[in-house]
Amino acid sequence: MIGIINYGLGNLKAFENLFKSNSIPCLIIENEKDFDKVKCLILPGVGAFDNAITKLKSQSYFIKLNNLICKHQIPIMGICIGMHIMLEESEEGNEKGLSWVKGNVKKFKESNLMLPHMGWNDIEILNNDEIFVDIDDYNEFYFLHSYYVENIETQNILTNTIYKRKFCSAFKHKNIYGIQFHPEKSHSNGVKILKNFYKKYA
């Protein structure tokens, strides 16, 4: 079973509906005991960095979550802000990130660039991880963000995307995936990624 972490941010129902419509058993994580029922996790996110990290750390289950990720290496996929807060820090706020992965978050600052980066854009697949099975290079996914991850170790970068500048749109470090685009809004390609993640780990 796959768990969707509820920390007050993110479109949980979109993930839940997508999994159920594809016959993937899922559970919205509300407390510590829920983690015992799942084998992998989704950390969704919509909003700002400081708000997201504060909300997650305030949850009664946070210490257990942190131990599961860092010590027991349960697989987890962070989406958008869920990806950003996995890193060390962000220009978007003052709070420290989870530091599960080395790297930081920067704002797009190129001139004449519309923000947020919103809509469909393609990905260049650099490492053929199993979550990209049946997904072709330069397939399109849905993005909605004004900040991007930077200083990710090169060997951890799974995909790049170009929006005036090249940026990392997906990474993997051990058991931890970060995805900048929204698979839950990316139609069939997004469904493939989430199904592949489930098949690999659950």
N, CA, C and O of each residue as an XYZ file, in Angstrom:
808
protein
N       0.849     -1.197      0.000
C       0.000      0.000      0.000
C       0.881      1.242      0.000
O       1.961      1.247      0.591
N       0.417      2.282     -0.660
C       1.142      3.547     -0.722
C       0.473      4.577      0.183
O      -0.753      4.684      0.199
N       1.265      5.331      0.933
C       0.719      6.319      1.854
C       0.874      7.730      1.321
O       1.916      8.079      0.767
N      -0.165      8.545      1.488
C      -0.151      9.954      1.085
C      -0.124     10.779      2.367
O      -1.077     10.754      3.146
N       0.964     11.508      2.586
C       1.159     12.204      3.865
C       0.287     13.458      3.937
O       0.383     14.347      3.090
N      -0.552     13.513      4.947
C      -1.410     14.672      5.176
C      -0.765     15.571      6.232
O      -0.710     15.220      7.410
N      -0.277     16.737      5.792
C       0.267     17.708      6.746
C      -0.358     19.084      6.538
O       0.192     20.110      6.939
N      -1.532     19.068      5.894
C      -2.299     20.297      5.731
C      -2.041     21.030      4.435
O      -2.582     22.115      4.221
N      -1.222     20.458      3.563
C      -0.935     21.070      2.267
C      -1.003     20.018      1.176
O      -0.743     18.841      1.424
N      -1.351     20.438     -0.026
C      -1.349     19.509     -1.142
C      -2.723     18.957     -1.437
O      -3.581     18.864     -0.559
N      -2.913     18.597     -2.680
C      -4.223     18.097     -3.109
C      -4.283     16.586     -2.890
O      -4.125     15.801     -3.825
N      -4.514     16.199     -1.641
C      -4.530     14.792     -1.264
C      -5.555     13.998     -2.054
O      -5.295     12.866     -2.463
N      -6.718     14.594     -2.266
C      -7.798     13.891     -2.951
C      -7.430     13.566     -4.388
O      -7.832     12.525     -4.909
N      -6.674     14.438     -5.033
C      -6.252     14.173     -6.412
C      -5.410     12.903     -6.468
O      -5.600     12.063     -7.348
N      -4.477     12.765     -5.523
C      -3.660     11.557     -5.469
C      -4.508     10.345     -5.105
O      -4.396      9.288     -5.726
N      -5.354     10.505     -4.099
C      -6.186      9.385     -3.668
C      -7.080      8.908     -4.811
O      -7.180      7.705     -5.053
N      -7.722      9.825     -5.508
C      -8.604      9.451     -6.614
C      -7.833      8.784     -7.746
O      -8.304      7.818     -8.347
N      -6.641      9.310     -8.032
C      -5.826      8.732     -9.102
C      -5.435      7.300     -8.756
O      -5.539      6.405     -9.595
N      -4.988      7.084     -7.530
C      -4.588      5.730     -7.145
C      -5.781      4.781     -7.180
O      -5.680      3.673     -7.706
N      -6.889      5.205     -6.630
C      -8.064      4.323     -6.591
C      -8.568      4.000     -7.984
O      -8.987      2.872     -8.245
N      -8.533      4.980     -8.890
C      -9.012      4.730    -10.250
C      -8.084      3.808    -11.031
O      -8.462      3.278    -12.076
N      -6.864      3.617    -10.517
C      -5.908      2.705    -11.153
C      -5.662      1.459    -10.304
O      -4.653      0.772    -10.464
N      -6.602      1.181     -9.399
C      -6.580     -0.028     -8.568
C      -5.309     -0.150     -7.740
O      -4.790     -1.248     -7.539
N      -4.812      0.992     -7.258
C      -3.635      1.013     -6.395
C      -4.095      1.304     -4.971
O      -4.628      2.382     -4.708
N      -3.902      0.368     -4.051
C      -4.329      0.605     -2.667
C      -3.518      1.733     -2.040
O      -2.292      1.762     -2.140
N      -4.220      2.657     -1.393
C      -3.553      3.818     -0.811
C      -4.208      4.190      0.511
O      -5.325      3.768      0.811
N      -3.493      4.984      1.289
C      -3.975      5.414      2.592
C      -3.472      6.831      2.843
O      -2.289      7.110      2.644
N      -4.351      7.728      3.276
C      -3.921      9.063      3.683
C      -3.369      8.963      5.100
O      -4.069      8.550      6.025
N      -2.103      9.348      5.258
C      -1.416      9.221      6.547
C      -1.834     10.359      7.472
O      -1.629     11.535      7.171
N      -2.425      9.980      8.609
C      -2.897     10.965      9.580
C      -2.176     10.869     10.927
O      -2.153     11.834     11.691
N      -1.583      9.693     11.220
C      -0.966      9.495     12.523
C       0.163      8.467     12.416
O       0.375      7.883     11.353
N       0.879      8.250     13.510
C       2.036      7.351     13.503
C       1.665      5.927     13.093
O       2.403      5.288     12.344
N       0.544      5.432     13.571
C       0.167      4.040     13.292
C      -0.073      3.802     11.809
O       0.116      2.688     11.321
N      -0.488      4.838     11.090
C      -0.755      4.669      9.661
C       0.499      4.264      8.888
O       0.405      3.565      7.879
N       1.672      4.698      9.355
C       2.910      4.362      8.650
C       3.171      2.859      8.645
O       3.836      2.352      7.742
N       2.657      2.144      9.640
C       2.887      0.703      9.725
C       2.125     -0.061      8.639
O       2.376     -1.245      8.417
N       1.200      0.618      7.968
C       0.352     -0.057      6.982
C       0.832      0.136      5.546
O       0.265     -0.444      4.620
N       1.878      0.951      5.354
C       2.301      1.289      3.994
C       3.770      0.947      3.771
O       4.536      0.794      4.722
N       4.151      0.830      2.495
C       5.526      0.487      2.140
C       6.261      1.610      1.429
O       7.486      1.571      1.313
N       5.537      2.602      0.956
C       6.163      3.764      0.330
C       5.243      4.960      0.507
O       4.068      4.809      0.843
N       5.795      6.165      0.276
C       5.093      7.390      0.658
C       5.116      8.443     -0.449
O       6.054      8.517     -1.244
N       4.062      9.252     -0.477
C       3.996     10.456     -1.298
C       3.930     11.655     -0.356
O       3.102     11.704      0.553
N       4.828     12.628     -0.593
C       4.795     13.887      0.162
C       4.363     14.985     -0.798
O       5.201     15.561     -1.493
N       3.056     15.285     -0.849
C       2.566     16.311     -1.778
C       2.883     17.702     -1.250
O       3.394     17.844     -0.139
N       2.588     18.709     -2.023
C       2.818     20.064     -1.533
C       2.378     21.130     -2.503
O       2.640     21.051     -3.703
N       1.709     22.124     -1.970
C       1.326     23.324     -2.716
C       1.485     24.484     -1.750
O       0.986     24.421     -0.626
N       2.175     25.552     -2.166
C       2.305     26.695     -1.282
C       3.742     27.134     -1.110
O       4.565     26.965     -2.010
N       4.044     27.701      0.052
C       5.346     28.316      0.303
C       6.214     27.435      1.202
O       5.708     26.636      1.991
N       7.518     27.595      1.067
C       8.505     26.752      1.748
C       8.353     26.794      3.267
O       8.209     25.745      3.895
N       8.383     27.980      3.868
C       8.336     28.084      5.331
C       7.063     27.480      5.899
O       7.099     26.777      6.909
N       5.944     27.750      5.254
C       4.672     27.207      5.716
C       4.676     25.688      5.646
O       4.188     25.015      6.553
N       5.228     25.154      4.566
C       5.245     23.704      4.386
C       6.126     23.022      5.432
O       5.707     22.045      6.053
N       7.336     23.530      5.627
C       8.249     22.882      6.573
C       7.728     23.010      8.003
O       7.876     22.087      8.804
N       7.119     24.151      8.323
C       6.565     24.350      9.666
C       5.403     23.406      9.921
O       5.314     22.793     10.985
N       4.514     23.289      8.946
C       3.360     22.403      9.100
C       3.798     20.945      9.249
O       3.271     20.217     10.091
N       4.763     20.521      8.429
C       5.192     19.129      8.507
C       5.849     18.830      9.848
O       5.554     17.808     10.468
N       6.734     19.710     10.299
C       7.441     19.473     11.556
C       6.513     19.540     12.775
O       6.841     19.012     13.838
N       5.360     20.187     12.618
C       4.427     20.298     13.749
C       3.535     19.071     13.908
O       2.804     18.958     14.892
N       3.590     18.164     12.959
C       2.736     16.981     13.037
C       3.238     16.021     14.109
O       4.444     15.881     14.314
N       2.309     15.365     14.786
C       2.661     14.440     15.874
C       3.495     13.265     15.371
O       4.232     12.649     16.141
N       3.379     12.959     14.091
C       4.088     11.814     13.532
C       5.454     12.176     12.943
O       6.128     11.306     12.393
N       5.882     13.450     13.046
C       7.075     13.879     12.306
C       8.335     13.103     12.702
O       9.111     12.715     11.828
N       8.553     12.872     13.991
C       9.769     12.166     14.415
C       9.799     10.761     13.805
O      10.843     10.292     13.351
N       8.647     10.105     13.802
C       8.597      8.765     13.214
C       8.865      8.841     11.715
O       9.612      8.021     11.182
N       8.266      9.812     11.027
C       8.505      9.977      9.593
C       9.986     10.184      9.321
O      10.553      9.550      8.431
N      10.608     11.061     10.078
C      12.023     11.371      9.872
C      12.882     10.115     10.065
O      13.824      9.884      9.307
N      12.563      9.323     11.060
C      13.297      8.080     11.300
C      13.078      7.073     10.176
O      14.013      6.387      9.763
N      11.859      6.986      9.688
C      11.567      6.052      8.600
C      12.368      6.397      7.345
O      12.861      5.509      6.650
N      12.491      7.689      7.066
C      13.208      8.113      5.868
C      14.713      7.968      6.045
O      15.392      7.417      5.179
N      15.234      8.456      7.157
C      16.689      8.546      7.348
C      17.323      7.252      7.848
O      18.448      6.931      7.466
N      16.626      6.513      8.687
C      17.212      5.307      9.279
C      16.741      4.026      8.596
O      17.533      3.118      8.344
N      15.446      3.964      8.299
C      14.884      2.742      7.718
C      14.746      2.821      6.204
O      14.438      1.824      5.551
N      14.972      3.994      5.653
C      15.004      4.226      4.209
C      13.738      3.743      3.489
O      13.809      3.080      2.454
N      12.582      4.091      4.060
C      11.340      3.832      3.351
C      11.295      4.743      2.121
O      11.632      5.922      2.234
N      10.897      4.243      0.969
C      10.857      5.065     -0.247
C       9.821      6.181     -0.134
O       8.713      5.970      0.360
N      10.194      7.359     -0.595
C       9.293      8.515     -0.552
C       9.481      9.352     -1.799
O      10.591      9.481     -2.316
N       8.377      9.924     -2.281
C       8.414     10.828     -3.432
C       7.819     12.168     -3.027
O       6.638     12.244     -2.688
N       8.628     13.230     -3.057
C       8.160     14.577     -2.758
C       7.788     15.308     -4.032
O       8.541     15.293     -5.006
N       6.634     15.946     -4.028
C       6.119     16.633     -5.207
C       6.139     18.142     -4.982
O       5.589     18.620     -3.990
N       6.761     18.900     -5.882
C       6.791     20.362     -5.863
C       7.343     20.873     -4.518
O       8.521     20.659     -4.233
N       6.541     21.528     -3.701
C       7.039     21.982     -2.401
C       7.481     20.792     -1.547
O       8.417     20.899     -0.755
N       6.809     19.677     -1.715
C       7.239     18.462     -1.025
C       8.654     18.073     -1.409
O       9.384     17.504     -0.597
N       9.042     18.370     -2.624
C      10.416     18.164     -3.088
C      11.353     19.188     -2.453
O      12.427     18.839     -1.965
N      10.937     20.455     -2.463
C      11.803     21.540     -1.988
C      12.175     21.376     -0.521
O      13.331     21.580     -0.151
N      11.213     21.012      0.316
C      11.496     20.961      1.747
C      12.398     19.785      2.124
O      12.882     19.717      3.254
N      12.628     18.863      1.191
C      13.568     17.775      1.442
C      15.011     18.267      1.470
O      15.893     17.588      1.994
N      15.252     19.457      0.902
C      16.602     19.984      0.765
C      16.999     20.797      1.999
O      16.312     20.765      3.019
N      18.115     21.527      1.897
C      18.684     22.189      3.069
C      18.097     23.567      3.356
O      17.890     23.922      4.517
N      17.828     24.344      2.312
C      17.291     25.688      2.516
C      16.718     26.216      1.213
O      16.924     25.632      0.149
N      15.990     27.339      1.306
C      15.346     27.919      0.136
C      15.388     29.435      0.191
O      15.279     30.029      1.264
N      15.545     30.058     -0.966
C      15.443     31.520     -1.052
C      14.029     32.001     -0.765
O      13.811     33.188     -0.522
N      13.076     31.091     -0.792
C      11.680     31.474     -0.589
C      11.377     31.781      0.873
O      10.399     32.466      1.172
N      12.206     31.280      1.788
C      11.902     31.476      3.202
C      13.137     31.485      4.063
O      14.263     31.478      3.565
N      12.914     31.500      5.365
C      14.000     31.555      6.345
C      14.198     30.256      7.118
O      15.227     30.063      7.767
N      13.218     29.373      7.046
C      13.315     28.114      7.776
C      14.320     27.175      7.113
O      14.529     27.226      5.901
N      14.930     26.331      7.913
C      15.797     25.290      7.377
C      14.950     24.137      6.851
O      13.893     23.826      7.400
N      15.429     23.513      5.785
C      14.729     22.360      5.244
C      15.010     21.100      6.046
O      15.660     21.149      7.090
N      14.516     19.975      5.551
C      14.686     18.706      6.238
C      16.109     18.174      6.115
O      16.541     17.361      6.933
N      16.834     18.625      5.105
C      18.214     18.177      4.846
C      18.295     16.665      4.623
O      19.294     16.040      4.978
N      17.259     16.081      4.043
C      17.313     14.680      3.652
C      18.218     14.508      2.430
O      18.805     13.447      2.212
N      18.312     15.577      1.643
C      19.122     15.571      0.424
C      19.928     16.861      0.386
O      19.414     17.923      0.738
N      21.185     16.782     -0.038
C      21.998     17.975     -0.184
C      21.507     18.789     -1.376
O      21.243     18.246     -2.449
N      21.390     20.100     -1.171
C      20.931     20.986     -2.231
C      20.138     22.134     -1.647
O      19.852     22.146     -0.450
N      19.783     23.087     -2.467
C      18.997     24.230     -2.015
C      18.033     24.662     -3.112
O      18.030     24.109     -4.212
N      17.227     25.649     -2.794
C      16.155     26.083     -3.692
C      16.358     27.549     -4.043
O      16.549     28.386     -3.161
N      16.317     27.856     -5.341
C      16.532     29.208     -5.839
C      15.307     29.690     -6.618
O      14.518     28.887     -7.117
N      15.162     31.011     -6.714
C      14.090     31.583     -7.521
C      14.586     31.862     -8.934
O      15.722     32.296     -9.127
N      13.728     31.611     -9.920
C      14.054     31.999    -11.290
C      14.243     33.517    -11.333
O      13.369     34.256    -10.882
N      15.356     33.984    -11.861
C      15.633     35.417    -11.890
C      15.993     35.924    -13.287
O      16.410     37.071    -13.446
N      15.832     35.075    -14.288
C      16.141     35.497    -15.649
C      15.198     36.617    -16.076
O      14.031     36.632    -15.683
N      15.693     37.540    -16.867
C      14.886     38.689    -17.294
C      13.795     38.251    -18.269
O      13.942     37.276    -19.005
N      12.692     39.009    -18.248
C      11.562     38.762    -19.151
C      11.001     37.344    -19.026
O      10.555     36.751    -20.008
N      11.032     36.825    -17.827
C      10.533     35.471    -17.593
C       9.233     35.546    -16.804
O       9.190     36.134    -15.724
N       8.181     34.952    -17.341
C       6.896     34.949    -16.647
C       6.926     33.928    -15.505
O       7.322     32.777    -15.688
N       6.498     34.378    -14.328
C       6.402     33.496    -13.172
C       4.979     33.514    -12.629
O       4.332     34.561    -12.629
N       4.487     32.375    -12.169
C       5.211     31.108    -12.090
C       5.385     30.440    -13.450
O       4.692     30.762    -14.415
N       6.329     29.503    -13.500
C       6.437     28.589    -14.634
C       5.229     27.673    -14.546
O       5.175     26.782    -13.698
N       4.271     27.892    -15.414
C       2.981     27.196    -15.297
C       2.580     26.609    -16.635
O       2.577     27.296    -17.656
N       2.240     25.326    -16.618
C       1.767     24.663    -17.815
C       2.651     23.479    -18.189
O       3.392     22.946    -17.363
N       2.555     23.086    -19.444
C       3.208     21.870    -19.911
C       4.626     22.170    -20.387
O       4.878     23.150    -21.089
N       5.541     21.294    -19.980
C       6.930     21.398    -20.432
C       7.510     19.986    -20.460
O       7.017     19.085    -19.782
N       8.556     19.810    -21.248
C       9.092     18.457    -21.378
C      10.247     18.212    -20.423
O      10.797     19.139    -19.828
N      10.599     16.948    -20.292
C      11.708     16.544    -19.434
C      12.737     15.791    -20.267
O      12.387     15.035    -21.173
N      13.990     16.005    -19.954
C      15.081     15.240    -20.547
C      15.511     14.199    -19.527
O      15.986     14.550    -18.447
N      15.352     12.928    -19.857
C      15.676     11.851    -18.933
C      17.174     11.558    -19.003
O      17.697     11.191    -20.056
N      17.855     11.725    -17.872
C      19.308     11.529    -17.809
C      19.675     10.166    -17.246
O      20.688      9.581    -17.630
N      18.849      9.661    -16.333
C      19.081      8.349    -15.729
C      17.797      7.541    -15.815
O      16.741      7.993    -15.373
N      17.888      6.363    -16.375
C      16.702      5.545    -16.622
C      16.256      4.797    -15.374
O      16.325      3.570    -15.315
N      15.807      5.536    -14.397
C      15.244      4.924    -13.202
C      13.930      4.233    -13.565
O      13.270      4.581    -14.544
N      13.578      3.250    -12.749
C      12.374      2.456    -13.048
C      11.087      3.271    -13.015
O      10.085      2.837    -13.583
N      11.077      4.435    -12.372
C       9.834      5.226    -12.376
C       9.547      5.809    -13.755
O       8.444      6.300    -13.997
N      10.522      5.764    -14.664
C      10.311      6.281    -16.022
C      10.100      5.180    -17.051
O      10.236      5.423    -18.250
N       9.774      3.983    -16.606
C       9.441      2.903    -17.533
C       8.250      3.318    -18.395
O       7.247      3.814    -17.881
N       8.365      3.114    -19.700
C       7.307      3.435    -20.686
C       7.081      4.932    -20.855
O       6.051      5.345    -21.388
N       8.028      5.747    -20.409
C       7.957      7.190    -20.630
C       9.117      7.593    -21.535
O      10.280      7.337    -21.223
N       8.792      8.214    -22.640
C       9.810      8.598    -23.613
C      10.499      9.894    -23.206
O       9.922     10.746    -22.529
N      11.740     10.014    -23.636
C      12.474     11.258    -23.444
C      11.707     12.407    -24.086
O      11.157     12.261    -25.177
N      11.673     13.540    -23.410
C      11.023     14.770    -23.862
C       9.495     14.683    -23.867
O       8.834     15.478    -24.536
N       8.930     13.725    -23.128
C       7.488     13.759    -22.873
C       7.168     14.962    -21.990
O       8.028     15.442    -21.252
N       5.922     15.449    -22.069
C       5.549     16.649    -21.333
C       4.831     16.328    -20.027
O       4.110     15.337    -19.905
N       5.062     17.217    -19.050
C       4.416     17.122    -17.746
C       3.975     18.512    -17.311
O       4.425     19.516    -17.862
N       3.089     18.565    -16.317
C       2.518     19.840    -15.876
C       3.330     20.431    -14.728
O       3.571     19.771    -13.717
N       3.749     21.690    -14.900
C       4.549     22.401    -13.909
C       3.771     23.602    -13.350
O       2.937     24.195    -14.033
N       4.068     23.941    -12.094
C       3.532     25.156    -11.485
C       4.465     25.562    -10.342
O       4.319     25.088     -9.215
N       5.438     26.456    -10.645
C       6.426     26.822     -9.624
C       7.198     28.060    -10.055
O       7.292     28.368    -11.243
N       7.748     28.763     -9.072
C       8.610     29.926     -9.307
C      10.024     29.698     -8.794
O      10.905     30.534     -8.992
N      10.239     28.562     -8.134
C      11.525     28.220     -7.555
C      11.965     26.859     -8.084
O      11.136     26.034     -8.468
N      13.260     26.635     -8.099
C      13.796     25.380     -8.618
C      14.920     24.890     -7.707
O      15.517     25.677     -6.972
N      15.203     23.609     -7.758
C      16.263     23.052     -6.914
C      17.609     23.219     -7.606
O      17.709     23.171     -8.832
N      18.646     23.416     -6.787
C      19.982     23.673     -7.299
C      21.003     22.953     -6.422
O      20.719     22.585     -5.282
N      22.194     22.763     -6.979
C      23.304     22.125     -6.255
C      22.991     20.690     -5.840
O      23.509     20.194     -4.840
N      22.134     20.029     -6.626
C      21.915     18.601     -6.449
C      23.134     17.867     -7.000
O      23.644     18.231     -8.060
N      23.601     16.853     -6.307
C      24.734     16.089     -6.801
C      24.396     15.495     -8.164
O      23.322     14.925     -8.359
N      25.327     15.637     -9.099
C      25.069     15.291    -10.497
C      24.525     13.879    -10.660
O      23.608     13.656    -11.451
N      25.074     12.936     -9.928
C      24.645     11.542    -10.082
C      23.231     11.310     -9.591
O      22.641     10.269     -9.882
N      22.670     12.267     -8.842
C      21.302     12.126     -8.323
C      20.243     12.730     -9.247
O      19.051     12.517     -9.029
N      20.648     13.468    -10.258
C      19.683     14.117    -11.152
C      19.104     13.093    -12.121
O      19.842     12.445    -12.862
N      17.790     12.950    -12.114
C      17.110     12.027    -13.019
C      16.677     12.711    -14.308
O      16.813     12.145    -15.393
N      16.150     13.946    -14.188
C      15.687     14.671    -15.376
C      16.016     16.142    -15.267
O      16.129     16.695    -14.173
N      16.167     16.763    -16.417
C      16.293     18.215    -16.533
C      15.161     18.764    -17.376
O      14.586     18.062    -18.208
N      14.852     20.028    -17.149
C      13.849     20.744    -17.935
C      14.392     22.144    -18.199
O      15.185     22.668    -17.417
N      13.959     22.745    -19.307
C      14.411     24.098    -19.632
C      13.248     25.080    -19.539
O      12.216     24.902    -20.187
N      13.428     26.113    -18.728
C      12.527     27.266    -18.702
C      13.426     28.493    -18.631
O      13.717     29.012    -17.553
N      13.851     28.937    -19.787
C      14.857     29.995    -19.945
C      16.234     29.483    -19.529
O      17.238     29.811    -20.160
N      16.279     28.677    -18.466
C      17.501     28.056    -17.983
C      17.216     26.579    -17.741
O      16.062     26.182    -17.583
N      18.244     25.784    -17.714
C      18.089     24.359    -17.425
C      18.032     24.164    -15.917
O      18.830     24.748    -15.184
N      17.100     23.352    -15.452
C      17.007     23.048    -14.029
C      16.653     21.578    -13.824
O      16.109     20.922    -14.712
N      16.969     21.086    -12.654
C      16.662     19.702    -12.301
C      15.163     19.576    -12.021
O      14.632     20.242    -11.132
N      14.496     18.724    -12.780
C      13.059     18.539    -12.569
C      12.717     17.232    -11.856
O      11.558     16.995    -11.515
N      13.719     16.387    -11.630
C      13.519     15.187    -10.805
C      14.876     14.688    -10.326
O      15.855     14.705    -11.072
N      14.921     14.243     -9.075
C      16.154     13.660     -8.558
C      15.834     12.417     -7.729
O      14.692     12.180     -7.335
N      16.886     11.633     -7.480
C      16.771     10.485     -6.578
C      18.047     10.387     -5.761
O      19.150     10.382     -6.308
N      17.888     10.311     -4.446
C      19.008     10.088     -3.539
C      18.627      8.938     -2.627
O      17.797      9.095     -1.731
N      19.233      7.782     -2.857
C      18.914      6.569     -2.106
C      17.423      6.264     -2.224
O      16.950      5.933     -3.311
N      16.679      6.369     -1.130
C      15.251      6.058     -1.107
C      14.366      7.271     -1.375
O      13.141      7.172     -1.301
N      14.974      8.412     -1.686
C      14.237      9.685     -1.740
C      14.161     10.213     -3.165
O      15.181     10.447     -3.813
N      12.933     10.396     -3.640
C      12.693     11.016     -4.942
C      12.139     12.419     -4.745
O      11.322     12.650     -3.854
N      12.583     13.352     -5.577
C      11.992     14.684     -5.644
C      11.519     14.943     -7.061
O      12.272     14.753     -8.016
N      10.282     15.374     -7.202
C       9.682     15.613     -8.517
C       9.145     17.037     -8.551
O       8.271     17.387     -7.758
N       9.662     17.868     -9.467
C       9.211     19.251     -9.539
C       7.841     19.390    -10.192
O       7.025     20.201     -9.755
N       7.589     18.619    -11.217
C       6.290     18.695    -11.898
C       5.228     17.948    -11.093
O       5.532     17.267    -10.113
N       3.990     18.088    -11.525
C       2.864     17.470    -10.814
C       2.377     16.241    -11.579
O       1.636     16.384    -12.551
N       2.773     15.042    -11.166
C       2.300     13.850    -11.879
C       0.789     13.674    -11.777
O       0.160     13.123    -12.680
N       0.214     14.143    -10.679
C      -1.239     13.992    -10.507
C      -2.036     14.881    -11.457
O      -3.249     14.718    -11.585
N      -1.357     15.833    -12.134
C      -2.008     16.713    -13.103
C      -1.497     16.485    -14.523
O      -1.841     17.225    -15.445
N      -0.667     15.448    -14.686
C       0.024     15.249    -15.960
C      -0.549     14.115    -16.796
O       0.147     13.520    -17.619
N      -1.835     13.822    -16.575
C      -2.549     12.840    -17.390
C      -1.823     11.498    -17.427
O      -1.309     11.050    -16.403
N      -1.772     10.851    -18.592
C      -1.277      9.477    -18.673
C       0.195      9.350    -18.276
O       0.580      8.353    -17.665
N       1.019     10.336    -18.612
C       2.431     10.254    -18.239
C       2.624     10.317    -16.730
O       3.451      9.601    -16.165
N       1.848     11.183    -16.086
C       1.926     11.273    -14.628
C       1.443      9.998    -13.960
O       2.021      9.551    -12.970
N       0.383      9.413    -14.504
C      -0.128      8.148    -13.969
C       0.940      7.068    -14.066
O       1.112      6.275    -13.141
N       1.663      7.036    -15.196
C       2.720      6.031    -15.369
C       3.790      6.157    -14.294
O       4.235      5.154    -13.736
N       4.204      7.383    -14.001
C       5.239      7.578    -12.979
C       4.769      7.093    -11.618
O       5.510      6.404    -10.918
N       3.555      7.440    -11.236
C       3.043      7.027     -9.930
C       2.833      5.514     -9.874
O       3.095      4.889     -8.846
N       2.364      4.927    -10.968
C       2.193      3.467    -11.006
C       3.543      2.768    -10.953
O       3.686      1.743    -10.286
N       4.525      3.309    -11.644
C       5.867      2.716    -11.618
C       6.482      2.777    -10.224
O       7.118      1.826     -9.771
N       6.284      3.903     -9.555
C       6.780      4.059     -8.181
C       6.136      3.016     -7.273
O       6.812      2.374     -6.468
N       4.837      2.858     -7.411
C       4.123      1.864     -6.598
C       4.624      0.453     -6.899
O       4.903     -0.318     -5.981
N       4.736      0.118     -8.177
C       5.164     -1.234     -8.560
C       6.563     -1.549     -8.036
O       6.843     -2.676     -7.627
N       7.429     -0.552     -8.053
C       8.810     -0.768     -7.632
C       8.938     -0.986     -6.138
O       9.772     -1.776     -5.696
N       8.122     -0.294     -5.352
C       8.349     -0.282     -3.911
C       7.240     -0.890     -3.057
O       7.498     -1.316     -1.931
N       6.030     -0.937     -3.562
C       4.929     -1.397     -2.707
C       4.558     -2.851     -2.975
O       3.651     -3.384     -2.336
